[in-house]
Amino acid sequence: MTYLSFVVDAFAILLFLAAIQAIRDHQRRGGLPYPPGPRPLPILGNLLDVPKKFSWLAYSKFSKTYGNILSFQILGQVIIVLNTAEVAKDLLEKRSAIYSDRPVLPIYEIMEWKWVLAGSRSNDYWRTGRRMLDRGLRPAATASYRPMMQAKTCALLSRLLESPHQWEDHIDLLQGELILAVTYGYHVHGRDDRLLAASKRRLKFVVERVLPGTLLINHIPLLRCIPEWVPWFSYKPLIRVGRDLGNQLLYPPFHKVKECMLNGTAVPSLALESLQDLEGQNLSGSDRNKAEEIIAGALASMYSAGLDTTVSVMRWFLVAMLLHPDIQKRAQAELDSVTGRERLPTFDDRPRLPFVDAVCKEILRWHPITPVGVPHTVTKDDIYAGFFIPKGAMVIGNTWSILHDPALYPEPDLFKPERFLNPDGSLLDDPVLTSAFGFGKRICPGRHFVDTTLFISIASLFSVFNIKRGGQGGDKLSDYTYAGGLVSFLDPFPCSFIPRDSKARELILADTMSS
């Protein structure tokens, strides 16, 4: 048999199997259609239609042609995309009992990343870990972290005053200090800290490889068997890197807390609290090991997912201020009326700072950090609006499309904090904005922590600095570039932090000395 005839025969078999699958699929659906979308090709489906980057923009564009609920097929995998708040609420919240699972991602299993809570299936591991994080990050618990947040934010102001040209490092360091202090009671050893570096590497590694169409092995798991000596097609080097990154994050900080507990030097943290609770359960052997695995995985998931996402939020805030100096001035005027320029803002001031709060909300809406969120999976066949949604389908809530819906947010591409204010100037409660943190049972457990840190960081920066363009900074959004995977990472851009006046310097220095 010649090579050409082998290829022809193989292709014919694939077409035959695809035809059989199409017939069975039609019978299963009882004649009901999938949600509309671009016509799939034989075998490949819509593999060529779904971009690997900025997929939320493509989905939004498709919705203008096909409607608010879309379907795609990639190598037999059905993908459902929800583009409005109404559809996302109907399925991911009202029907959360069957829409709260996560898709099976072969790359996660191969890299031994089953500990990553955000991507975990709805099993006992996820439920136990989720309860732990919900308890440690609930509003009342987050409120207890406020003194630490305030102190570390003041340290940020001092660093920006001393070396403003290193602002990117300082912002990164603040968020790392906050998340690692809460998670492990860990003291960050500067911007080159090993945990910070490992977390950044892993997050970038993940966000480029989990969305539909970005990694072929997620659709054809057998590709894992290709030997390493096959150039361009072997996934083994990638798998090895992923496993190493996971091992760097999972156990070293957790074991350090256990060691500190034994020698009496452990400081308050979610890790310490969880381990102390475990002590009271008197577990032994395999049960104890299993419980510790859940705690370690949940904690590593928390800090590895929370670190660079909060950093990205802050960088988008800076871009918004560079583009809209008038908004910055209005926020500063509100702050001055409350603090009298005699002190830095505190959490107690928040009820009297509705415009500053509105800026925080608009940051989350204007450029959501996870524009397509983490995909869900439906666990049983379902019918919605006359469309068939099969068991096992990947379901994506297009956060970008939801938060840029002109019916809810007129002129959605514009940065307008006042959209979150009532006519009397008070803060408007907008339940749709929670889409920035996910949906239903899978909504981000750290949303209250993010909200709190975002407010104190932004209010403090407004209070003492003018945020201005540095170098050749652009005057329109298109001048700022960013990576478009699961998380939006802004490329470096010039920015200057200039003390508002001598009074601002005095406030920073006085607070630094008092702390």
C-alpha positions as CSV (number, residue, x, y, z in Angstrom):
1,M,0.0,0.0,0.0
2,T,1.4,3.4,-1.0
3,Y,1.5,6.3,1.4
4,L,-1.1,8.2,-0.7
5,S,-3.5,5.3,-0.7
6,F,-3.1,4.9,3.1
7,V,-4.0,8.6,3.6
8,V,-7.0,8.4,1.3
9,D,-8.3,5.3,3.1
10,A,-7.8,6.9,6.5
11,F,-9.6,10.0,5.4
12,A,-12.5,7.9,4.0
13,I,-12.8,6.1,7.3
14,L,-12.9,9.4,9.2
15,L,-15.6,10.7,6.9
16,F,-17.6,7.5,7.4
17,L,-17.3,7.7,11.2
18,A,-18.3,11.4,11.1
19,A,-21.4,10.5,9.1
20,I,-22.4,7.8,11.6
21,Q,-21.8,10.3,14.5
22,A,-23.9,12.9,12.7
23,I,-26.8,10.5,12.3
24,R,-26.7,9.4,15.9
25,D,-26.4,13.0,17.0
26,H,-29.5,14.0,15.1
27,Q,-31.5,11.1,16.6
28,R,-30.4,12.1,20.1
29,R,-31.6,15.6,19.6
30,G,-35.0,14.5,18.4
31,G,-34.8,16.9,15.5
32,L,-34.1,19.9,17.7
33,P,-31.4,22.2,16.5
34,Y,-28.3,23.3,18.3
35,P,-28.1,27.0,18.9
36,P,-27.1,28.8,15.7
37,G,-23.6,29.5,14.7
38,P,-21.2,29.3,11.7
39,R,-21.6,26.1,9.7
40,P,-19.1,23.5,10.8
41,L,-16.7,21.7,8.5
42,P,-16.7,17.9,8.3
43,I,-14.5,16.4,11.1
44,L,-12.8,19.7,12.0
45,G,-16.1,21.5,12.9
46,N,-15.5,25.1,13.7
47,L,-11.8,24.7,14.6
48,L,-10.9,27.4,12.1
49,D,-13.7,29.8,13.2
50,V,-12.7,30.2,16.8
51,P,-9.6,32.3,17.3
52,K,-7.0,31.3,19.8
53,K,-6.8,34.9,21.2
54,F,-9.4,37.6,21.8
55,S,-12.1,34.9,21.4
56,W,-14.6,37.1,23.3
57,L,-14.5,39.7,20.5
58,A,-15.1,37.0,17.9
59,Y,-18.1,35.6,19.9
60,S,-19.5,39.1,20.3
61,K,-19.2,39.6,16.6
62,F,-20.9,36.2,15.8
63,S,-23.8,37.1,18.1
64,K,-24.7,40.0,15.9
65,T,-25.3,37.5,13.1
66,Y,-26.6,34.4,15.0
67,G,-28.1,35.7,18.2
68,N,-27.5,35.8,22.0
69,I,-26.8,32.0,22.3
70,L,-24.3,30.4,19.9
71,S,-22.9,27.0,19.3
72,F,-19.7,25.8,17.8
73,Q,-18.2,22.3,17.3
74,I,-14.6,21.5,17.5
75,L,-13.6,17.9,16.6
76,G,-16.9,16.7,18.0
77,Q,-16.9,18.9,21.1
78,V,-20.0,21.1,21.3
79,I,-19.3,24.6,22.7
80,I,-22.2,26.9,23.7
81,V,-21.5,30.6,24.1
82,L,-23.9,32.9,26.1
83,N,-23.7,36.6,25.1
84,T,-26.3,38.3,27.3
85,A,-26.9,38.6,31.0
86,E,-30.4,37.2,30.6
87,V,-29.3,34.0,28.9
88,A,-26.3,33.5,31.3
89,K,-28.6,33.9,34.3
90,D,-31.2,31.5,32.9
91,L,-28.7,28.7,32.4
92,L,-25.7,29.3,34.7
93,E,-27.7,30.4,37.7
94,K,-31.3,29.3,37.5
95,R,-30.2,25.9,36.1
96,S,-26.9,25.8,38.1
97,A,-27.7,22.2,39.3
98,I,-26.7,21.0,35.8
99,Y,-24.5,23.9,34.6
100,S,-21.9,24.1,37.4
101,D,-19.4,21.4,36.3
102,R,-16.1,22.0,34.5
103,P,-15.1,20.4,31.2
104,V,-12.5,17.7,31.2
105,L,-9.3,19.2,30.1
106,P,-6.8,16.5,29.2
107,I,-3.9,18.9,29.6
108,Y,-4.8,19.5,33.3
109,E,-4.9,15.8,34.0
110,I,-1.7,15.0,32.1
111,M,0.1,17.8,34.0
112,E,-1.3,16.5,37.3
113,W,-3.1,19.8,37.9
114,K,-6.3,18.3,39.3
115,W,-5.7,20.3,42.4
116,V,-6.6,23.6,40.6
117,L,-9.9,24.4,42.2
118,A,-11.2,26.7,39.5
119,G,-10.9,24.0,36.9
120,S,-11.9,21.0,39.1
121,R,-14.9,18.9,38.4
122,S,-17.9,19.2,40.7
123,N,-16.7,16.4,43.1
124,D,-16.0,16.1,46.8
125,Y,-12.6,17.7,46.3
126,W,-14.1,20.8,44.8
127,R,-17.0,21.0,47.3
128,T,-14.7,20.7,50.3
129,G,-12.1,23.1,48.9
130,R,-14.7,25.6,47.9
131,R,-16.3,25.6,51.3
132,M,-12.9,26.4,52.8
133,L,-12.3,29.3,50.5
134,D,-15.9,30.7,50.9
135,R,-15.4,30.7,54.7
136,G,-12.0,32.3,54.6
137,L,-13.0,34.9,52.0
138,R,-16.5,35.8,53.1
139,P,-17.3,39.5,53.7
140,A,-16.9,39.2,57.4
141,A,-13.5,37.5,57.1
142,T,-12.3,39.9,54.4
143,A,-13.2,42.8,56.8
144,S,-10.7,41.4,59.3
145,Y,-7.9,41.8,56.8
146,R,-8.5,45.5,56.4
147,P,-5.7,46.7,58.8
148,M,-3.2,44.6,56.9
149,M,-4.5,45.9,53.5
150,Q,-4.2,49.5,54.8
151,A,-0.7,49.0,56.0
152,K,0.6,47.4,52.8
153,T,-1.1,50.0,50.6
154,C,0.7,52.7,52.6
155,A,3.9,50.8,51.9
156,L,3.0,50.9,48.2
157,L,2.7,54.7,48.4
158,S,6.1,55.0,50.0
159,R,7.7,52.9,47.3
160,L,6.1,54.9,44.6
161,L,7.4,58.1,46.2
162,E,10.9,56.8,46.5
163,S,11.2,55.1,43.0
164,P,8.2,56.0,40.8
165,H,9.9,54.6,37.7
166,Q,9.6,51.1,39.2
167,W,5.8,51.4,39.5
168,E,5.1,48.1,37.8
169,D,7.2,46.2,40.3
170,H,5.6,48.0,43.2
171,I,2.1,47.2,42.0
172,D,3.0,43.6,41.5
173,L,4.6,43.5,45.0
174,L,1.5,44.9,46.7
175,Q,-0.9,42.4,45.3
176,G,1.6,39.5,46.0
177,E,2.0,40.7,49.6
178,L,-1.8,40.9,50.1
179,I,-2.7,37.5,48.7
180,L,0.2,35.6,50.2
181,A,-0.3,37.2,53.6
182,V,-3.9,36.1,53.7
183,T,-3.2,32.6,52.3
184,Y,-0.1,31.6,54.1
185,G,1.0,34.4,56.4
186,Y,3.9,34.5,54.0
187,H,6.3,37.5,53.9
188,V,7.2,38.4,50.4
189,H,10.9,38.8,49.8
190,G,10.9,41.6,47.3
191,R,9.7,41.6,43.6
192,D,11.9,38.6,42.8
193,D,10.3,36.4,45.4
194,R,10.2,32.8,44.2
195,L,6.5,32.3,44.9
196,L,5.6,35.4,43.1
197,A,7.7,34.4,40.1
198,A,6.4,30.8,40.0
199,S,2.8,32.0,40.2
200,K,3.3,34.5,37.3
201,R,4.8,31.8,35.2
202,R,2.0,29.3,35.8
203,L,-0.8,31.8,35.2
204,K,0.6,32.9,31.9
205,F,1.2,29.2,31.0
206,V,-2.5,28.4,31.8
207,V,-4.3,31.3,30.3
208,E,-2.8,30.7,26.9
209,R,-3.8,27.0,26.8
210,V,-7.3,26.3,28.3
211,L,-9.8,28.0,25.9
212,P,-11.4,26.1,23.0
213,G,-9.1,25.7,20.1
214,T,-5.9,26.9,21.8
215,L,-4.4,23.4,22.4
216,L,-5.2,20.5,20.1
217,I,-4.4,17.9,22.8
218,N,-7.5,19.1,24.7
219,H,-9.6,17.9,21.8
220,I,-7.5,14.8,20.8
221,P,-6.0,13.4,24.1
222,L,-4.2,10.6,22.1
223,L,-1.7,13.3,21.1
224,R,-0.1,12.8,24.5
225,C,1.4,9.6,23.1
226,I,3.5,11.2,20.5
227,P,7.2,10.7,21.5
228,E,9.4,13.6,22.3
229,W,11.7,13.0,19.4
230,V,8.9,13.9,16.9
231,P,9.5,17.7,16.2
232,W,6.7,20.2,16.5
233,F,4.1,17.6,17.4
234,S,5.2,16.2,20.8
235,Y,3.5,17.7,23.9
236,K,5.9,16.0,26.3
237,P,8.2,19.0,26.8
238,L,5.2,21.2,27.4
239,I,3.8,18.7,29.9
240,R,7.1,18.5,31.7
241,V,7.2,22.3,32.1
242,G,3.6,22.4,33.4
243,R,4.3,19.7,36.0
244,D,7.3,21.5,37.3
245,L,5.4,24.8,37.6
246,G,2.6,23.0,39.5
247,N,5.0,21.4,41.9
248,Q,6.6,24.7,42.7
249,L,3.3,26.2,43.8
250,L,1.4,23.3,45.4
251,Y,3.3,22.1,48.5
252,P,6.4,24.3,49.4
253,P,4.4,27.2,51.1
254,F,1.9,24.7,52.6
255,H,4.7,22.7,54.2
256,K,6.3,25.8,55.5
257,V,3.1,26.7,57.4
258,K,3.1,23.1,58.9
259,E,6.7,23.5,59.9
260,C,6.0,26.9,61.6
261,M,3.0,25.3,63.5
262,L,5.4,22.7,64.9
263,N,7.9,25.3,66.1
264,G,5.3,27.8,67.3
265,T,6.1,30.6,64.8
266,A,3.1,30.3,62.5
267,V,1.2,33.6,61.9
268,P,-2.5,34.0,61.3
269,S,-3.5,32.9,57.8
270,L,-6.1,30.8,56.0
271,A,-3.6,28.0,55.9
272,L,-3.1,28.1,59.6
273,E,-6.9,28.3,60.3
274,S,-7.6,25.3,58.0
275,L,-4.8,23.1,59.5
276,Q,-6.0,24.0,63.1
277,D,-9.5,22.9,62.1
278,L,-8.0,19.7,60.8
279,E,-6.3,19.0,64.1
280,G,-9.7,19.0,65.8
281,Q,-11.0,16.3,63.5
282,N,-8.5,13.7,64.8
283,L,-8.0,12.2,61.3
284,S,-5.2,9.8,60.7
285,G,-3.5,7.9,57.8
286,S,-5.0,8.2,54.4
287,D,-7.9,10.4,55.6
288,R,-5.5,12.9,57.0
289,N,-3.4,12.9,53.8
290,K,-6.5,13.4,51.7
291,A,-7.7,16.3,53.8
292,E,-4.3,18.0,53.6
293,E,-4.2,17.5,49.8
294,I,-7.5,19.4,49.6
295,I,-6.3,22.2,51.8
296,A,-3.0,22.5,49.9
297,G,-4.7,22.5,46.5
298,A,-7.4,25.1,47.5
299,L,-4.7,27.5,48.9
300,A,-2.5,27.2,45.9
301,S,-5.5,27.7,43.7
302,M,-6.4,30.9,45.6
303,Y,-3.0,32.6,45.4
304,S,-2.0,31.5,41.9
305,A,-5.3,32.6,40.4
306,G,-5.7,35.8,42.5
307,L,-2.2,37.3,42.1
308,D,-2.0,38.4,38.5
309,T,-5.7,38.9,38.0
310,T,-5.7,41.7,40.7
311,V,-2.5,43.1,39.2
312,S,-4.2,43.3,35.8
313,V,-7.2,45.1,37.3
314,M,-4.9,47.8,38.7
315,R,-3.1,48.2,35.4
316,W,-6.3,48.7,33.6
317,F,-7.2,51.3,36.2
318,L,-4.0,53.2,35.4
319,V,-4.8,53.1,31.7
320,A,-8.3,54.5,32.4
321,M,-6.8,57.4,34.4
322,L,-4.2,58.2,31.7
323,L,-7.0,58.4,29.2
324,H,-9.4,60.3,31.5
325,P,-7.6,62.9,33.7
326,D,-10.9,64.6,34.3
327,I,-12.2,61.5,36.1
328,Q,-9.1,61.5,38.3
329,K,-9.7,65.1,39.2
330,R,-13.3,64.5,40.1
331,A,-12.3,61.5,42.3
332,Q,-9.6,63.6,44.1
333,A,-12.1,66.4,44.8
334,E,-14.5,63.9,46.4
335,L,-11.6,62.4,48.5
336,D,-10.4,65.9,49.6
337,S,-13.9,66.8,50.8
338,V,-13.9,63.7,53.0
339,T,-10.3,63.6,54.3
340,G,-9.6,67.4,54.2
341,R,-6.1,66.5,53.0
342,E,-5.3,65.8,56.6
343,R,-5.0,62.0,56.4
344,L,-5.1,59.1,54.0
345,P,-8.4,57.5,53.2
346,T,-9.6,54.5,55.2
347,F,-12.3,51.9,54.8
348,D,-14.6,53.9,57.1
349,D,-14.7,56.6,54.4
350,R,-16.1,54.3,51.7
351,P,-19.8,55.2,52.2
352,R,-18.9,58.8,51.6
353,L,-16.9,58.1,48.5
354,P,-19.5,57.0,45.9
355,F,-17.7,58.3,42.9
356,V,-14.4,56.6,43.9
357,D,-16.5,53.4,44.4
358,A,-18.0,53.9,40.9
359,V,-14.6,54.1,39.4
360,C,-13.8,50.7,40.9
361,K,-16.9,49.2,39.5
362,E,-16.4,50.7,36.0
363,I,-12.9,49.2,35.9
364,L,-14.4,45.8,36.4
365,R,-17.0,46.4,33.7
366,W,-15.0,48.4,31.1
367,H,-12.3,45.7,30.7
368,P,-13.1,42.5,32.6
369,I,-10.0,40.6,33.5
370,T,-11.4,37.3,32.5
371,P,-13.5,38.3,29.4
372,V,-14.8,34.8,28.7
373,G,-14.5,33.4,32.2
374,V,-13.7,29.8,32.9
375,P,-15.9,27.4,30.9
376,H,-18.7,25.4,32.5
377,T,-20.0,22.0,31.4
378,V,-23.6,20.8,31.4
379,T,-24.1,17.4,33.0
380,K,-27.3,16.3,31.3
381,D,-29.1,17.0,28.0
382,D,-31.1,20.2,28.2
383,I,-33.4,22.3,26.0
384,Y,-33.5,26.1,26.1
385,A,-35.5,28.4,23.8
386,G,-36.1,25.5,21.5
387,F,-32.4,24.7,21.2
388,F,-30.8,21.4,22.2
389,I,-27.8,21.6,24.6
390,P,-26.2,18.2,24.9
391,K,-24.7,16.6,28.0
392,G,-21.0,17.3,28.1
393,A,-21.2,20.6,26.1
394,M,-18.7,23.3,27.1
395,V,-20.7,26.4,28.1
396,I,-19.0,29.8,28.1
397,G,-20.5,32.9,29.6
398,N,-19.1,35.7,27.4
399,T,-18.4,38.2,30.2
400,W,-17.2,40.8,27.8
401,S,-20.3,40.8,25.7
402,I,-22.5,40.9,28.8
403,L,-20.7,43.9,30.3
404,H,-20.6,45.7,27.0
405,D,-24.3,45.2,26.2
406,P,-25.5,48.6,25.0
407,A,-29.0,47.9,26.3
408,L,-27.6,47.7,29.8
409,Y,-24.6,50.0,29.5
410,P,-25.0,52.8,26.8
411,E,-21.8,53.6,25.0
412,P,-20.2,50.5,26.5
413,D,-16.7,51.2,25.1
414,L,-16.5,54.5,27.0
415,F,-15.1,54.6,30.5
416,K,-18.0,56.3,32.4
417,P,-18.0,55.7,36.2
418,E,-21.2,57.8,36.6
419,R,-23.2,54.9,35.1
420,F,-22.9,53.4,38.6
421,L,-24.4,56.4,40.3
422,N,-28.0,57.2,41.1
423,P,-29.4,60.6,40.1
424,D,-28.9,61.8,43.7
425,G,-25.2,60.8,43.5
426,S,-25.4,57.7,45.6
427,L,-23.9,54.4,44.5
428,L,-26.0,52.3,42.2
429,D,-26.3,48.5,42.9
430,D,-25.8,46.6,39.7
431,P,-26.3,42.8,40.0
432,V,-25.1,42.2,36.5
433,L,-21.6,43.4,37.4
434,T,-21.0,40.2,39.3
435,S,-20.6,38.6,35.9
436,A,-17.0,40.0,36.1
437,F,-16.4,37.3,38.7
438,G,-18.2,34.4,37.1
439,F,-21.6,32.8,37.4
440,G,-23.7,30.6,39.7
441,K,-22.0,28.1,42.0
442,R,-18.7,28.8,40.2
443,I,-18.6,32.5,41.0
444,C,-15.1,33.6,42.2
445,P,-14.8,33.1,46.0
446,G,-12.3,35.9,46.2
447,R,-14.6,38.6,44.8
448,H,-15.1,40.3,48.2
449,F,-11.3,40.3,48.7
450,V,-10.8,41.9,45.2
451,D,-13.5,44.5,45.8
452,T,-11.9,45.5,49.1
453,T,-8.3,45.7,47.9
454,L,-9.3,47.5,44.8
455,F,-11.1,50.3,46.7
456,I,-8.3,51.0,49.2
457,S,-5.6,50.9,46.6
458,I,-7.4,53.2,44.2
459,A,-8.6,55.6,46.9
460,S,-5.1,55.9,48.3
461,L,-3.4,56.5,45.0
462,F,-6.0,59.2,44.1
463,S,-5.3,60.8,47.5
464,V,-1.6,61.6,47.0
465,F,-0.6,61.1,43.4
466,N,-1.5,62.5,40.0
467,I,-1.3,59.6,37.5
468,K,0.0,61.0,34.3
469,R,1.5,59.8,31.0
470,G,5.2,59.0,31.0
471,G,7.3,59.1,27.9
472,Q,5.2,58.6,24.7
473,G,2.0,57.3,26.4
474,G,-0.9,57.1,24.0
475,D,-4.1,59.2,24.2
476,K,-6.5,56.5,23.0
477,L,-7.2,52.9,24.1
478,S,-5.8,51.4,20.9
479,D,-2.4,52.7,21.9
480,Y,-2.3,50.1,24.7
481,T,-1.8,46.5,23.7
482,Y,-2.5,43.4,25.6
483,A,-2.6,39.6,25.4
484,G,-6.0,38.2,24.7
485,G,-6.2,34.7,26.4
486,L,-8.2,33.7,29.4
487,V,-6.9,36.7,31.3
488,S,-6.1,40.2,29.8
489,F,-2.4,41.0,30.4
490,L,-1.5,44.6,29.4
491,D,1.9,45.0,27.7
492,P,4.2,47.5,29.5
493,F,3.3,51.1,29.1
494,P,4.7,54.4,30.4
495,C,3.1,55.9,33.5
496,S,4.2,58.5,36.0
497,F,3.2,58.9,39.6
498,I,3.7,62.6,40.6
499,P,2.9,63.7,44.2
500,R,0.0,66.1,44.1
501,D,1.9,68.6,46.2
502,S,4.1,68.9,49.3
503,K,1.1,68.0,51.5
504,A,0.8,64.7,49.7
505,R,4.5,64.0,50.4
506,E,4.0,64.8,54.0
507,L,1.0,62.4,54.3
508,I,3.0,59.5,52.7
509,L,6.0,60.1,54.9
510,A,4.0,60.6,58.1
511,D,2.1,57.4,57.5
512,T,5.3,55.5,56.7
513,M,6.9,56.6,60.0
514,S,3.8,55.8,62.0
515,S,3.7,52.3,60.6
